[in-house]
């Protein structure tokens, strides 16, 4: 009889090739094998049990243990460890990855909440996701403050997963975190693309303005000749005159 596929407690898909949950048991190994993991991040007080290490070795999974104390009154993590974890998670060479702590709740949740900040989620959205995995349904003030004050420097690899900013940089500065790009061209290419797009828009605007003015000059009709009290002839091209004024106000000019 084939054994059933049983997910770890509090198992969930965070993003494509990123999974989270509680400490894997023997009954979960068959399911985890289906994920074709490259990395397992164990955020627990003691090194993983021999059975889990043997499973990782047999499946060619790199197990990385981060020593994390049991959750009591204070946050059992520090920002340095969170930065290391995030940099592993956003590195495509580490994926697929399974992140777990003892119960899959507080410690794992804090790491994911900080990852969401890198993804530019709002604090309320990140903490709302965090809350869904807590036993008591209450986020401590220390945990909330930990996520809100997370503003460390993150190293961004030369290639990033598609779920991170759509797979490419679309901004000049991150709103809350400091970023260090291992490939400076990621920013330079973005700036060049923006300048190129802006130039195309400006050229198109001038071209439209010039074409519009040329068409008006060719098609405008002269208004009838008018005479003043001294019988002087005043020829006024009303349409062209007003069009020139309008274009001048819009900054297009006539060249």
Buried (B, 14 or more C-beta within 10 A) or exposed (E): EEEEEBBBBBBBEBBEBBBBBBBBEEEBBBBBBEBEBBBBBBBBEEEBBEEBBEBBEEBEBBBBBBEBEEBEEEBBBEBEBBBEBBBBBBBBEBBBBBBBBBBBBBBBBBBBBBBBBBEEBEBEEBBBBBBEBBEEEEBBEEBBEBBBEBEEEBEBBEBBBEBBBEEEBEEEEBEEBEBEBEBEEBBEEBEEEEEEEEEEEEEEEBEEBBEBBEEBBEEBEEEEEEEEEEEEEEEEBEBBEEBBEEBEEEEBEEE
